[in-house]
Amino acid sequence: MDAKPLRLGIVGGNRGGRFKTTIEALSHLVRLSAICDLREDTVRLWQAEYPGLTGYTDYDRLLEDPDVDAVLLASPMLLHARQAVRALQAGKHVLSEVTAAHTIEDAWELVETVESTGLTYMMSENYCFERASMTVQRMAEAGAFGEITYLEGGYIHDLRHTVHTEDGSLTWRGELHRDYDGLNYPTHSIGPLAKWLWLGREGGDRLASLSAFTSNSRALQHYFRDKFGAGHPAAQDGYWKQGDSAVAHLTTEAGVIIALRVDWTSPRPHNMHSYSLQGTRGAYASRRHDDEEDLVWLDGRSPMRTPPWGGAPEGVWEPLGSYAAEFDPPAWVRLDREAAESGRAGHGGSNHLALEEFALAVRDRRPPLIDVYDAVEWSAIFPLSVQSRARGGEPVAMPDFRKFRKHKKPTRRP
């Protein structure tokens, strides 16, 4: 087993900056080897912070670097699939920010390239590594909720300020919202839910079909009018293809219903955790903001009370933390214990656990917890939702990206 740290090249200096403290905390597993960004000034800032760091403004030159074992793709979303394929073909392992691909054709090519090269590919869907997400997963695996019948997931985050530069021109997020109409950022919504269902495991369930709908597009039009004036093109009717809120209703082969929502342009406080689970023996409801708690109810374990108006006893929600002693994820217990040394990184430690998982998967030559099949299936919700939306919400089938896979994940634990 190779004990040397994985030599990592970061692609995308601005977004990649959120991994700095994580890389430093995981120095026994990962070493920052290179930075690549189109902007020379961004590269120089990284080199000033990390003397001796190799810098590139040309992605092809980074891929030729023999001192880079793996790349972390923190570049604009629509570049991820093509950059991942090129990196794998160049002999580099890949950790990609979300989403993995935005077309079905790119998704298939990504799967085929991972299979043909035998290299490690992982999508860094950090919401799967959030403490609450991992706790609910452990409860689901233990059967605490019984058979899961319904799930909800939402990414609701006001990011209007990120769709433009100071002069009013569009960033990649703005171009994404202008040019596509569907669930354009689905993996934060579906990722934890897929883990709770153990989707994609050998002999397990899989996504079967989806129908997508979007609201009217209003928020960005009003935002640009107020910020840049009524004459700005983005303030005109019909400029934005994407509606403010996009929803999709998915079904699995086993008949589970999943409702997803993506909205990152409507004005409202951030709702980072927006999830719900219903099973035959219990339920879970995430908090709506930081001043609330995640809630669970388990049949036969949670308390009951008689309503003020009388009648049959009703269930009482409990804080998710009430079950920490039994279901708290060991990885988070370890992070708590080693917080002073580990330098807990962005999103409360989820980036730390994601990068650690990638490095260990490469080192141990095993599939990562979020492999290429998970990545393309969750990401495919975007192009499939665009298809469904264009057909008035007509259901579209989810491709079976796993039908030719060589490395199979374990079956679900009893």
ABEGO torsion letter per residue (X at the ends): XBABBBBBBBBGAAAAAAAAAAAAAAAAABBBABBBBABAAAAAAAAAABBGBBBBABAAAAAABAABABBBBABBAAAAAAAAAAAAAAGBBBBBBOBABABAAAAAAAAAAAAAAGBBBBBBBAAAABAAAAAAAAAAAAGAAEBBABBBBBBBBBAAAAABBAAGBBBAAAAAAAABBEBABAAAAAAAAAAAAGBGBBGBBBBABBBBBBBBBAAAAAAAAAAAEAABAAABBGABABBABBBBBBBBAAGBBBBBBBBAABBBBBBABBBBBBBAAEBBBBBABAABBBBBBBBGABBBBBBAAEEBBBBBBBBAAAAAAAABBAAAAAAAAAAAAAGBBBGGGAAAAAAAAAAAAAAAGBBBABBAAAAAAAAAAAAAAAAAAAAGGBBBBBBBAAAABABBBBBBBX
